[in-house]
Amino acid sequence: MDSPSQHPVSNVLYRPPTINMQWDPHGPDIGAGDPAVDLKGYFNTLYDSRWLIGAITMLVTVMAVLYVLVAKPVFEANLMIHVEEESPNASKNILSEASSLFETKKAAIAEMELLRSRMVVSRAVDNLQLYVDAQPKYFPVAGLWIANQANGALSTPGIFGWNGYVWGGEAMEVAVFNVPDGLQNREFTITALAGQRYRFGGGGGAPAFEAAVGQRYQVPTRDGSLELKVERLLGAPGAQFRLRRMSRLGTIERIQNAMVITEQGKMSGVIEVRLQGDSAKRINQLLSEIGREYMRQNLARKTEEAEKSLAFLNQQLPILKRQLEQSEDKYNQFRNAHGTIDLREEARMSLQQAAAARTRRLDLIQKKTELLSRFTEDHPIVKGINGQRREVDAEIDDVAKRIRTLPVLEQDETRLTREIKVNTDLYTALSNTAQQLRLISVGRVSNVRMIDAPMSPEKAIKPNRPLIVVLAMVIGLFLGTALAITRKAMKGGIDDPGKIERLLRSRVVYASIPHSANQERLARRGRSEGGALPLLAQAMPEDIAIEALRSFRAALQFSMPHFKNNIVMLAGPTRNLGKSFLSANFAVVMAASGKRVLLIDADLRNGHLHRYFGVSRDDGLSKAITGAMPVEQVIHRAVMENLDFIPTGALPPNRAEFLLHLNFGELLETVSANYDLVLLDPPPILAVADSLIIGAHAGAVFILTRAGITTEGEINESIKRLNHAGISPHGVLFNDMVLRLGARRSHYHDDGAGQIGISS
């Protein structure tokens, strides 16, 4: 191997820095993507955020548990109705069978709309007074759940006796509550008093008054009269109840919207009505009332026509009966006075013809009577009946003219006989019709029947508590995972040293320093106690982070003969990367190997390395640069074995210009000759220009990154600024790496890797 003197490797570029990466073209293709690496990265992200994911999952699950505990149960009741065909026994032929193929069962659709109609729902609303909302005043959210655990026992009202909240089995029944339109949907308060009395108030406009349970009160207001009757009040004195009179139309519309009416199967004629609510008793009562009202109105609709016709006939039958009796009396008197008369054949035929004509007229009168129950005199059918009747009357008149040619006695007998026959036929026909209508009214069966009557549900269908809790756990896990991945994407921090090498296309990571739990404990103890900060390399030399620094020490000792001097600078792109921790502990690790090490705190902005060694910062670098003190006096000798230290000194006002002083370079040359390693701790690269000035004097510059904090953009920008200043970093230190899935404890570097440039 060539000696360093023959082939020196300068860290400072004496030509414009190249922006092209220098790497071994025959080496492995580090830049090649590996899907397994990305999958591992996702697993690592989730592992790092396991507490966040667990906390969010627990939070969502607890919220779900609280919800299922306080959520009102939702019950569902249903009824089923079968709509039958109007004429199931009608004869069938080829035409009726063919038409049945295209039948659409419009009857079921019509009945579904009738079930939802205001005509049906309004009767149920009125019967149950659903527009009156009376309930105990429970504490918000958890009050109802607490009351359900009381098993019907009465509670002591209020919170520490205040505000009238109830926590037990309090109840109130209101028989009458009518208010003016201006007071609808307003909330009133009923406060229980001793002796079955109560106080009414609230509503913003209604007068307050005291009343007794069971009595009806009518109180005048500015908008009208208010009526109230409390039928039952169960509660200790001071218990409060909420009372509200809702709009009748609004209540009907809410019930109409809440009803779910469907036909079971395709064109089956079976209709199911479902209704949900928070009270099993109330929805069962409401649905039962709707079913009864619908069946009653359906049957009444079917018998309405027959009842109207029967009422008309009941009025006409007594009149016809009296006419028949009068005609019979006249005929009997005529026969008694004149004896029996034999009519000639012509008279007989005339009578038959007249009787037939009058029979037809009676039929027409009966048809017209039936039609007038449904139509008016101006209806075409009624007009047609009137025309036919006029023709029959004309025929009767013709027969009467022929009969008048008969002898007077024969005419009288014929007239009396005709009246008896006509009146008998008319009375008999109307009696038969009336009897048929009575049978129809009594025996009429509706074409709808209730198959399943509503029943009070025993179990709530909502909320499904186990399902909600399980879904909440899944949702919480999903939200936690999404938040962890989003947070990782927003931060953009590199969590794998391999990403840095793929970014820079070279094996430049000299060491990966794992996260140290021991350092966390030491740092917390140092902050709580104040004073000097503990050194991990001294307190716990076997810690995994210190072992990683020993690996970096071996790699640095191998590379140092190729540097232009023994000055090494550890610089990070930003703050809070652990630069001071690494500088102090690495100096201790180097000194432990027998090397004489000088640690210089060059962070004239916020340097605090002096706290690790328990010395003052006053006599330090700034005084040596200004010449106020010689270099030998600012060096704190033997802060640890083989380790000397120069603090920052008093912080000057113009730091960057201060470091350009010639004394700074001469100071570094002086101390470099007396030590095996001079370690510099500068400010962040991207924050200020100090690191660019200090790095020009260093033989090697290492960029410090931190897992999960440093981004690719910060690394690229740091390298670019260093390159523009004529400095090419020698390597990267990856700090605070979490040992997790597939992670490596440290990375070793061989001297074959090239220097770092800006990635193209």
C-alpha positions in Angstrom: 0.0 0.0 0.0 1.3 3.4 -0.9 2.4 5.7 2.0 0.3 8.7 2.8 3.2 11.0 2.0 3.4 9.7 -1.6 -0.4 9.9 -2.2 -1.9 12.5 0.1 -5.7 12.8 0.0 -6.8 16.3 0.6 -10.2 17.0 2.1 -10.3 20.6 0.7 -10.9 20.8 -3.0 -8.5 23.0 -4.8 -10.8 23.0 -7.9 -14.5 23.7 -8.2 -16.3 20.9 -6.5 -18.0 18.4 -8.7 -21.7 17.7 -8.3 -21.3 14.2 -9.6 -21.1 11.3 -7.2 -17.9 9.3 -6.9 -18.4 5.6 -6.3 -17.1 2.3 -7.2 -18.7 1.3 -10.5 -17.9 -2.3 -9.9 -19.4 -2.4 -6.5 -23.0 -3.5 -5.7 -25.8 -1.4 -7.1 -26.8 0.2 -3.8 -29.3 2.4 -5.6 -31.4 -0.5 -6.8 -34.8 -0.6 -5.1 -35.8 -3.7 -3.1 -39.5 -4.1 -2.4 -38.7 -6.0 0.8 -36.9 -2.9 2.1 -40.0 -0.8 1.7 -42.2 -3.4 3.3 -39.8 -3.6 6.2 -39.9 0.2 6.4 -43.6 0.2 6.8 -43.4 -2.4 9.5 -40.7 -0.4 11.2 -42.9 2.7 11.0 -45.8 0.9 12.6 -43.5 -0.6 15.3 -42.0 2.8 16.1 -45.6 4.3 16.4 -47.0 1.3 18.4 -47.8 3.5 21.4 -49.5 6.1 19.2 -51.5 3.4 17.4 -52.4 1.7 20.7 -53.4 5.0 22.3 -55.7 6.0 19.4 -57.2 2.5 19.3 -57.8 2.6 23.0 -59.3 6.1 22.8 -61.7 5.2 20.0 -62.6 1.9 21.8 -63.3 3.7 25.0 -65.5 6.3 23.2 -67.4 3.4 21.6 -67.9 1.7 25.0 -69.2 4.9 26.5 -71.5 5.4 23.5 -73.0 1.9 23.7 -73.5 2.4 27.5 -75.4 5.7 27.1 -77.0 5.3 23.7 -80.8 4.9 23.7 -81.9 1.4 22.6 -83.9 1.3 19.4 -86.7 -1.3 19.2 -88.6 -2.4 16.1 -92.2 -3.7 15.8 -93.8 -5.0 12.6 -97.2 -6.2 11.3 -98.0 -8.1 8.1 -101.1 -7.7 5.9 -102.3 -9.9 3.0 -104.2 -8.2 0.2 -106.4 -10.7 -1.6 -107.9 -10.5 -5.1 -111.4 -9.1 -5.3 -112.9 -12.1 -7.1 -110.8 -15.1 -6.5 -113.6 -17.5 -7.6 -114.3 -15.9 -10.9 -114.4 -18.2 -13.9 -111.2 -18.4 -15.9 -110.9 -18.7 -19.6 -108.0 -18.4 -22.1 -108.3 -14.6 -22.2 -108.2 -14.2 -18.4 -105.3 -16.6 -18.1 -103.4 -14.7 -20.7 -104.1 -11.3 -19.1 -102.9 -12.7 -15.7 -99.4 -12.9 -17.2 -99.3 -9.1 -17.5 -101.0 -8.3 -14.1 -99.0 -5.9 -11.9 -100.8 -6.3 -8.6 -101.8 -2.6 -8.3 -104.1 -3.4 -5.3 -101.1 -4.1 -3.1 -99.4 -0.8 -4.1 -102.6 1.1 -3.4 -103.0 -0.5 0.0 -99.4 0.4 0.9 -100.1 4.1 0.2 -103.3 3.9 2.2 -101.4 2.5 5.2 -99.1 5.6 5.1 -101.9 8.1 4.5 -102.8 10.8 7.0 -106.4 9.4 7.1 -105.0 6.3 8.9 -102.0 7.7 10.8 -103.8 10.8 12.1 -106.4 8.6 13.9 -103.6 6.7 15.6 -101.8 9.9 16.6 -105.0 11.4 18.0 -105.9 8.2 20.0 -102.4 8.0 21.6 -101.8 11.7 21.8 -98.4 11.3 20.3 -98.0 15.1 19.9 -97.6 15.4 23.7 -94.0 14.8 24.7 -93.7 14.3 28.5 -90.6 12.8 30.0 -88.4 13.1 33.1 -85.5 15.6 33.1 -82.5 13.3 32.9 -78.9 14.5 33.1 -77.4 14.9 29.6 -75.6 11.9 28.0 -75.4 9.5 31.0 -78.6 10.4 32.9 -80.9 7.9 31.0 -78.4 5.1 31.4 -78.1 5.7 35.2 -81.9 5.8 35.5 -82.2 2.4 33.7 -79.9 0.9 36.4 -82.3 2.0 39.2 -84.8 -0.7 38.5 -87.8 1.7 38.9 -86.8 3.1 42.3 -87.3 6.8 42.8 -84.2 9.1 43.1 -83.3 12.2 45.0 -83.7 15.0 42.5 -80.9 17.2 41.3 -77.1 17.3 41.6 -76.4 17.9 45.3 -80.0 19.1 45.4 -79.7 21.5 42.5 -81.4 21.7 39.0 -84.0 19.0 39.5 -82.4 16.2 37.5 -83.8 12.7 38.1 -81.9 9.5 38.2 -84.5 6.7 38.8 -88.0 5.5 37.8 -89.8 8.9 37.8 -92.8 9.0 35.3 -95.5 11.3 34.3 -98.7 10.8 32.3 -100.5 13.8 30.6 -104.1 13.3 29.6 -104.7 16.8 28.0 -102.2 19.4 26.9 -103.4 21.9 24.3 -101.5 25.2 23.7 -101.9 28.0 21.2 -100.0 27.7 17.9 -97.4 30.2 19.1 -96.4 28.0 22.0 -96.1 24.7 20.1 -92.7 23.0 20.1 -91.7 25.0 23.2 -90.4 23.2 26.2 -92.2 23.6 29.5 -91.2 22.3 32.9 -93.3 20.4 35.4 -91.8 20.4 39.0 -93.2 17.9 41.4 -94.4 19.3 44.7 -95.6 17.6 47.9 -99.1 16.3 48.2 -99.6 15.3 44.6 -99.2 18.8 43.3 -96.9 20.3 40.7 -95.7 23.6 39.4 -96.0 24.5 35.7 -93.6 27.0 34.1 -91.2 27.8 31.3 -92.1 28.0 27.6 -91.2 31.7 27.2 -94.6 33.3 27.4 -96.9 30.9 29.3 -97.9 31.9 32.9 -96.5 29.8 35.7 -99.0 28.3 38.1 -99.4 25.5 40.6 -102.0 22.7 40.1 -103.1 19.4 41.5 -102.7 16.0 39.7 -105.9 14.7 38.1 -107.6 18.0 37.6 -108.0 19.8 34.3 -106.9 23.5 34.1 -107.5 26.1 31.5 -105.2 29.1 31.7 -105.4 32.2 29.4 -102.3 33.4 27.7 -101.6 36.3 25.3 -101.9 33.9 22.3 -104.9 31.9 23.5 -106.0 29.4 26.0 -103.7 26.7 27.5 -105.3 23.4 28.7 -103.5 20.9 30.9 -104.4 17.8 32.8 -101.7 15.7 34.5 -103.2 12.3 35.0 -100.3 10.8 37.0 -97.1 12.2 38.5 -94.5 9.9 40.1 -91.5 11.6 41.6 -90.1 13.1 44.8 -90.6 16.8 45.5 -88.2 18.8 43.4 -88.1 16.3 40.5 -88.6 18.0 37.1 -90.2 16.8 33.9 -90.0 18.2 30.4 -93.3 18.8 28.7 -93.8 19.8 25.1 -96.8 20.1 22.7 -95.6 19.3 19.2 -97.3 20.1 16.0 -100.0 17.6 15.1 -99.1 17.7 11.4 -95.4 17.5 12.2 -96.0 14.4 14.4 -98.0 12.7 11.6 -95.3 13.4 9.0 -92.5 12.1 11.3 -94.5 8.8 11.8 -95.1 8.6 8.0 -91.4 9.0 7.3 -90.5 6.5 10.0 -92.8 3.8 8.7 -91.1 1.3 6.4 -93.7 -0.4 4.2 -92.6 -3.1 1.8 -94.2 -5.9 -0.2 -92.7 -9.3 0.6 -91.7 -11.1 -2.5 -92.7 -10.1 -6.0 -96.4 -9.5 -6.5 -97.2 -11.6 -3.5 -99.8 -9.2 -2.0 -98.2 -9.6 1.4 -97.3 -6.2 2.9 -95.0 -5.7 5.9 -95.0 -2.5 8.0 -92.0 -1.9 10.3 -91.6 0.9 12.8 -88.6 1.8 15.0 -88.5 3.8 18.2 -86.8 4.1 21.6 -89.8 2.7 23.5 -90.9 -0.9 22.9 -94.3 -0.2 24.4 -95.0 3.0 22.5 -94.1 1.6 19.0 -96.2 -1.5 19.7 -99.2 0.7 20.7 -98.7 2.9 17.7 -98.4 0.1 15.1 -101.4 -1.8 16.6 -103.5 1.4 16.4 -102.5 2.0 12.8 -103.3 -1.6 11.9 -106.7 -1.5 13.6 -107.6 1.8 12.0 -106.6 0.6 8.6 -108.6 -2.6 8.8 -111.7 -0.6 10.1 -111.5 1.9 7.3 -110.9 -0.8 4.7 -114.0 -2.7 5.7 -116.1 0.5 6.0 -115.0 1.4 2.5 -116.2 -2.0 1.1 -119.7 -1.7 2.8 -120.3 2.0 2.2 -122.1 1.6 -1.1 -124.4 -1.2 0.1 -125.3 0.8 3.3 -126.3 3.9 1.3 -128.6 1.9 -1.0 -130.1 0.1 2.0 -130.9 3.3 3.7 -132.8 4.6 0.7 -134.8 1.4 0.3 -135.7 1.4 4.0 -137.4 4.7 3.4 -139.3 3.5 0.3 -140.6 0.1 1.5 -143.2 1.4 4.0 -144.6 3.7 1.3 -144.9 0.9 -1.2 -146.5 -1.4 1.4 -149.2 1.2 2.1 -149.9 1.6 -1.6 -150.2 -2.2 -2.0 -152.6 -2.5 0.9 -154.8 0.4 -0.5 -155.0 -1.2 -3.9 -156.0 -4.6 -2.4 -158.7 -2.9 -0.3 -160.1 -1.2 -3.4 -160.2 -4.4 -5.4 -162.0 -6.3 -2.6 -164.6 -3.5 -2.3 -165.2 -3.7 -6.1 -165.6 -7.4 -6.1 -168.0 -7.3 -3.2 -170.1 -4.7 -4.9 -170.2 -6.2 -8.4 -169.3 -9.8 -8.1 -166.9 -11.6 -10.3 -166.5 -10.4 -13.9 -165.3 -12.6 -16.8 -163.0 -10.6 -19.0 -162.6 -11.3 -22.6 -159.5 -12.5 -24.3 -158.6 -9.0 -25.5 -159.0 -7.7 -22.0 -156.7 -10.5 -20.8 -154.1 -9.8 -23.4 -154.2 -6.1 -22.7 -153.8 -6.7 -19.1 -150.8 -8.9 -19.7 -149.2 -6.4 -22.0 -149.9 -3.6 -19.5 -148.5 -5.7 -16.7 -145.4 -6.5 -18.6 -144.9 -2.9 -19.5 -145.3 -1.8 -15.9 -142.9 -4.6 -14.8 -140.3 -3.2 -17.1 -141.0 0.3 -15.7 -140.5 -1.0 -12.2 -137.2 -2.6 -13.2 -136.2 0.8 -14.6 -137.2 2.6 -11.4 -135.2 0.1 -9.3 -132.1 0.5 -11.5 -132.5 4.3 -11.4 -132.8 4.1 -7.6 -129.6 2.1 -7.3 -127.8 4.4 -9.7 -128.9 7.5 -7.9 -127.0 6.3 -4.8 -123.8 6.7 -6.9 -124.6 9.1 -9.7 -126.6 12.3 -10.3 -129.6 12.9 -12.6 -127.2 14.3 -15.2 -125.2 11.1 -15.6 -125.4 9.5 -19.0 -126.5 6.1 -17.6 -129.3 7.8 -15.5 -130.4 9.7 -18.6 -130.5 6.5 -20.6 -132.7 4.9 -17.9 -135.1 7.9 -18.1 -135.3 7.5 -21.9 -136.2 3.9 -21.5 -138.8 4.7 -18.9 -140.5 7.3 -21.2 -140.8 4.6 -23.9 -142.4 2.2 -21.4 -144.8 5.0 -20.2 -145.8 5.6 -23.8 -146.5 1.8 -24.2 -148.5 1.8 -21.0 -150.5 4.8 -22.3 -151.3 2.9 -25.5 -152.5 -0.1 -23.6 -154.6 2.1 -21.4 -156.3 3.6 -24.4 -157.3 0.1 -25.6 -158.5 -0.9 -22.2 -160.7 2.3 -22.1 -162.7 0.8 -25.0 -163.8 -2.1 -22.7 -166.9 -1.8 -20.7 -166.7 0.4 -17.6 -166.9 -2.6 -15.1 -164.2 -4.4 -17.0 -162.1 -1.3 -17.0 -162.5 -0.8 -13.3 -161.6 -4.5 -12.6 -158.7 -4.3 -14.9 -157.5 -1.1 -13.3 -157.8 -2.5 -9.8 -156.2 -5.8 -10.7 -153.4 -4.0 -12.4 -152.7 -1.8 -9.4 -152.6 -4.8 -7.1 -150.2 -6.6 -9.4 -147.9 -3.7 -10.0 -147.7 -2.8 -6.3 -147.1 -6.4 -5.4 -144.4 -6.8 -7.9 -142.7 -3.5 -6.9 -142.9 -4.2 -3.2 -141.6 -7.8 -3.6 -138.7 -6.7 -5.8 -137.7 -3.9 -3.4 -138.0 -6.2 -0.4 -135.7 -8.8 -2.0 -133.2 -6.1 -2.9 -133.3 -4.7 0.6 -132.7 -8.2 2.0 -129.7 -8.8 -0.3 -128.2 -5.4 0.8 -128.6 -6.4 4.4 -126.8 -9.6 3.8 -124.0 -7.7 2.1 -123.7 -5.2 4.9 -123.6 -8.0 7.6 -121.6 -10.6 5.7 -119.2 -8.4 3.7 -115.6 -9.5 4.2 -112.7 -7.2 3.4 -110.2 -8.3 0.8 -107.3 -7.5 3.3 -106.5 -9.5 6.4 -103.9 -9.0 9.1 -101.6 -12.0 9.1 -99.2 -11.0 11.9 -100.4 -8.5 14.5 -97.7 -6.2 16.2 -96.0 -7.5 19.3 -94.0 -5.6 21.8 -90.3 -6.3 21.0 -88.2 -7.9 23.8 -84.8 -7.0 22.6 -83.4 -3.8 21.0 -82.1 -4.0 17.5 -79.8 -1.1 18.0 -77.1 -0.4 19.1 -75.3 -3.7 18.5 -72.9 -3.3 21.3 -70.4 -6.1 20.5 -70.3 -5.1 16.9 -69.8 -1.4 17.6 -66.9 -2.1 20.0 -65.2 -4.4 17.5 -65.7 -1.9 14.7 -64.4 0.8 16.9 -61.2 -1.2 17.6 -60.8 -1.8 13.9 -61.4 1.9 13.1 -59.1 3.0 15.9 -56.4 0.7 14.6 -56.9 2.0 11.1 -56.8 5.6 12.2 -53.7 5.0 14.3 -52.0 3.3 11.4 -53.0 6.1 9.0 -51.8 8.8 11.4 -48.5 7.0 12.0 -47.9 6.7 8.2 -49.0 10.3 7.6 -46.8 11.6 10.4 -43.9 9.7 9.0 -44.6 11.0 5.5 -45.0 14.6 6.7 -41.8 14.5 8.8 -39.9 12.7 6.0 -37.2 11.6 8.4 -34.9 8.8 7.3 -35.1 5.8 9.6 -32.8 3.5 7.8 -29.1 4.1 7.1 -29.5 2.1 3.9 -31.6 4.9 2.5 -28.8 7.3 2.9 -26.4 5.0 1.0 -29.0 4.6 -1.7 -29.5 8.3 -1.9 -25.7 9.1 -2.1 -25.0 5.9 -4.2 -22.0 5.0 -2.0 -21.2 3.2 1.2 -20.7 6.3 3.3 -22.4 5.5 6.6 -19.4 5.1 9.0 -21.5 4.1 12.0 -25.1 3.7 13.1 -25.5 4.7 16.7 -28.5 2.9 18.3 -31.0 4.5 20.5 -29.8 4.3 24.1 -32.4 4.0 26.9 -29.6 4.4 29.4 -28.7 7.8 27.9 -32.4 8.9 28.3 -32.3 8.0 32.0 -29.0 9.8 32.5 -30.3 12.9 30.6 -33.4 13.0 32.7 -31.3 12.8 35.9 -29.0 15.5 34.7 -31.9 17.9 33.9 -33.5 17.2 37.3 -30.3 17.6 39.3 -28.8 20.4 37.3 -25.1 21.0 37.0 -22.9 18.7 34.9 -24.4 16.4 32.3 -23.5 12.7 32.8 -21.3 11.0 30.1 -22.7 7.7 28.9 -19.2 6.5 27.9 -18.1 7.0 31.5 -21.2 5.9 33.4 -22.1 2.9 31.2 -19.2 2.1 28.9 -20.8 -1.2 27.7 -23.9 0.5 26.3 -24.8 -0.3 22.7 -24.4 3.3 21.6 -20.8 3.4 23.0 -20.1 0.1 21.2 -21.2 1.8 18.0 -18.9 4.7 18.7 -16.0 2.2 19.1 -16.8 0.9 15.7 -16.6 4.4 14.3 -13.3 4.8 16.2 -11.8 1.8 14.4 -13.0 3.1 11.0 -11.7 6.6 11.7 -8.3 5.3 12.8 -8.0 3.4 9.6 -8.9 6.5 7.5 -7.0 9.2 9.3 -3.6 8.6 7.6 -5.3 9.7 4.4 -6.5 13.1 5.8 -4.5 16.3 5.4 -4.5 16.7 9.2 -5.8 15.2 12.4 -8.7 17.6 12.8 -12.2 16.0 12.5 -15.4 18.0 12.5 -18.8 16.4 13.3 -21.6 18.7 11.9 -25.3 18.1 11.5 -27.7 19.8 9.1 -30.0 21.0 11.9 -30.3 21.2 15.7 -31.3 18.5 18.1 -29.5 15.7 16.3 -27.4 14.6 19.3 -24.2 16.3 18.0 -22.9 17.3 21.4 -23.7 13.9 22.9 -21.7 12.2 20.1 -18.8 14.6 20.2 -18.4 14.3 24.0 -18.8 10.6 24.2 -16.7 9.9 21.0 -13.9 12.1 22.5 -14.0 9.9 25.6 -14.0 6.7 23.5 -10.9 7.9 21.5 -9.1 9.0 24.7 -9.8 5.5 26.2 -7.8 4.0 23.4 -4.6 5.8 24.5 -4.9 8.6 22.0 -4.3 12.2 23.1 -7.6 14.0 22.2 -8.6 17.6 22.3 -12.3 18.4 22.1 -13.2 22.0 21.0 -16.7 23.4 21.4 -16.8 25.5 18.3 -20.5 26.2 18.5 -20.4 29.9 19.4 -24.1 30.0 19.0 -25.4 27.5 21.6 -22.5 25.4 22.7 -22.9 23.5 26.0 -20.2 20.8 25.9 -18.7 22.3 29.1 -21.6 20.9 31.1 -20.4 17.4 30.4 -17.1 18.1 32.1 -18.3 20.4 34.8 -16.1 23.4 33.8 -17.0 27.0 33.1 -17.3 28.3 29.5 -15.9 31.7 30.3 -12.2 31.0 29.5 -12.4 29.4 26.1 -12.2 29.6 22.3 -13.5 33.1 21.9 -10.8 34.6 24.2 -8.0 32.6 22.4 -9.1 33.9 19.0 -9.2 37.5 20.2 -5.8 37.0 21.8 -7.1 37.9 25.3 -5.7 34.6 26.6 -3.0 32.3 25.2 -4.1 28.9 23.9 -2.4 27.0 26.8 -4.6 28.9 29.3 -8.0 28.1 27.6 -7.3 24.4 27.5 -8.8 22.5 30.4 -6.3 19.7 30.9 -7.2 16.2 31.7 -11.0 16.6 32.0 -10.7 12.9 31.5 -7.7 10.6 31.0 -6.0 11.6 27.7 -8.7 14.1 27.0 -8.4 17.9 27.0 -11.2 20.4 26.4 -11.6 23.9 25.1 -15.1 25.5 25.8 -16.7 28.2 23.7 -15.7 31.1 25.9 -17.9 34.2 26.0 -20.3 34.2 23.1 -19.3 37.0 20.7 -21.9 39.1 18.8 -20.7 38.5 15.3 -19.9 34.8 15.3 -19.3 34.0 11.6 -17.0 37.0 11.1 -15.3 36.1 14.4 -14.3 32.7 13.1 -12.7 34.2 10.0 -10.0 35.6 12.2 -6.5 34.4 11.4 -5.9 33.4 15.0 -8.5 30.6 14.6 -6.6 28.8 11.9 -3.3 29.3 13.8 -4.9 28.0 17.0 -6.0 24.8 15.2 -2.5 24.3 13.6 -0.9 24.8 17.1 -3.1 22.3 18.9 -3.1 19.8 16.0 0.6 19.3 16.4 0.2 18.4 20.1 -2.6 15.9 19.9 -3.5 12.7 18.0 -7.0 13.9 17.3 -8.6 17.3 17.4 -12.4 17.0 17.5 -14.6 20.0 16.5 -18.2 20.5 17.5 -19.6 23.3 15.2 -23.2 24.8 14.9 -25.7 23.3 12.4 -24.8 23.5 8.7 -28.1 24.7 7.4 -28.8 27.2 10.2 -25.6 29.3 10.0 -22.4 29.5 7.9 -20.1 28.8 10.9 -19.7 25.1 9.9 -18.5 26.1 6.4 -15.8 28.3 7.8 -14.7 25.8 10.4 -14.8 22.8 8.0 -12.2 24.5 5.8 -9.6 23.8 8.5 -10.6 20.2 9.1 -9.0 17.1 7.7 -12.3 15.3 7.7 -15.9 16.3 7.9 -18.6 13.9 9.0 -22.3 14.8 8.6 -24.4 13.7 11.5 -28.0 12.6 10.9 -30.7 11.4 13.3 -33.2 8.6 12.7 -36.6 9.9 12.0 -35.5 13.5 12.1 -33.1 14.2 9.3 -34.6 14.2 5.8 -33.1 13.5 2.4 -33.5 17.1 1.4 -31.5 18.3 4.4 -28.7 15.8 3.6 -28.5 17.0 0.0 -28.6 20.6 0.9 -25.9 20.2 3.5 -23.6 18.4 1.0 -24.3 21.1 -1.6 -23.4 23.9 0.8 -20.2 22.1 1.9 -19.3 21.5 -1.7 -19.8 25.1 -2.6 -17.5 26.0 0.2 -14.9 23.7 -1.2 -15.5 20.9 1.3 -16.3 17.3 0.5 -17.7 15.4 3.5 -16.0 12.1 4.2 -18.9 10.2 5.6 -22.1 10.1 7.5 -23.0 9.1 11.1 -26.5 7.8 11.7 -27.6 8.6 15.2 -30.4 7.4 17.5 -31.3 4.4 15.3 -34.0 2.3 16.9 -33.2 -1.4 17.0 -36.2 -3.0 15.4 -37.2 -5.4 12.6 -34.2 -6.2 10.5 -32.1 -3.3 11.9 -28.3 -3.6 12.2 -26.3 -2.4 15.2 -23.5 -0.7 13.2 -22.1 -0.1 9.8 -18.4 -0.5 9.0 -16.6 1.5 6.3 -13.7 0.6 4.2 -11.4 3.1 2.7 -12.4 2.1 -0.8 -15.4 4.4 -0.8 -15.1 7.7 -2.5 -15.8 11.1 -1.1 -19.3 12.4 -1.1 -20.6 14.8 -3.6 -24.0 16.2 -4.3 -26.3 13.6 -5.8 -27.3 14.4 -9.3 
